[in-house]
């Protein structure tokens, strides 16, 4: 079996830390204050998954490549699970009411329901509910 890790830290460049924190707080995410300052904010997805929102100048210190403009191009789509179809809709509606934009229309595949939004920096987020019992039945 390959590499195993018990945590994941996703690093995303953002234009305005305070604006991004406000947006994701409104959507319903919390932050770890111990790892949050004027350059970075540690958004908690779960006990094992974190998104480090990094100011673009600070993000640039980690790479020699130019920082992509997420409002103009896509490098990654962040997909998170939800506990129900209603939770998918609730998360997306919160994102929209907090300044986000629709990325794609809802997709209903019977066993899986997904809807996506763009955050205030244009990063793409897909929220997915999967009915595990329907998947197990084939």
N, C-alpha and C positions, 0 to 999 in steps of 0.2 A: 504494500500500500504506500502511496506517495507521502508527501509532506502533510503533516497534521498540525493545525493551529487551533487554539481554543477561542480566539478573538479576531475580529477584523476591524480595521480602522480605515475608513474611506476618507481621502483628502480631497476637498472641493474648493477651488478658488472662488471667492465672492468679492463683490465690489464694495460692500458696506456690511461689516460684521453686525452692527446693531440692527440694521434693517433685516438682515437674514435671520438673526435670532428672534426678532419680533415676529416675523413671518412664521417660522417653524414652531414657536410657542403657540401662536394662534391655531396652527394646524393640530397641535396637541402633543408635540414632542417636548421632552425635558432636556436640560443641559447639566453637565457636571461642572460646577463652578470652579473646582480645583484645577481644571485644564482649560479655563476660559479667561481671556484677557483682551486687550485691544487688537491683537493680531490673530487670535484664534478663538473658536468656541467649539466645545466638545458636545455634540448632540448625541443623546442616548437613544438608540433604536431598540435595543434589548440589552440584557446583561452581558452579551457577547459581541454586540455590533454597535459601532460608534461612527459618526460622521464628523470629521474635523473640518469645520468651516474656516478656511484660512483666507485672510485678506490677500488680494492678488499680489502685492509686493512681497509679502511673507511667503506665500506659495512659491513665488519665483525663486526664492533662495534654495529650494529643494530640487530644482531642475535647471538644466542648461537650455532646454527647449522653450520656445515661446509659450505663454499661457493662452489657451484657446478662449475665444469669446463664445460662451455657451448660448448666447442669444442669436448667434449667426451660424453655428455649426454644432454637431453632436459628436461627442467622443464616447459617451457612456449613457446608458439608461439604468437608473437605479430602481430595482424592483423590490418592493416590500410586501409582506403578506398581511392580510387582515383576517379577522376572525369570522366575518360574515359578509354577504353581499351589501347589507346595510352599512357595515363599517367601511367598506370600500367607498360607497357614495358619501358617507359622512366625512371621511378624510379629504376626498376631492373637493367637496363643497366648502369645507373649511379653508382649503388652499385657495380656492377661487375667491372667497370672500375676504381673504387676507392679501390679495394682490397677485396671486398666481393666475396662470392661464391654462386653458384646455390644451392638452397635447394631442390626444386622439379621442374619438368617441368611445363610449363603453363597448366592451367586447364580451358577449355572452356565448360561451361554448358549452353550456349545460353544466358540465362538471367544474368549469372554471369561469370566473367572472373577473374582468379587469377594466380599469379605467385609469387614465394617466393625466398628469398635469405638469406644467413648467413652474419652477419656483421663481422668485424675483430676479434671479440671475440667468434664467433660461435653462437651468439643468432639468433634465427630464426624469420624472418619478412615475413609476407604474405601481399601482396598488392592486394586489391580486388576492382573490379568495378562491381557494380550491377545495371542493367537496371531496375529502379523502375517501369517504365511503363509496362514492361514485367511481373514483379512480381505481379502487381496489376491486370493484366488480368488472372493470374493463370497459 
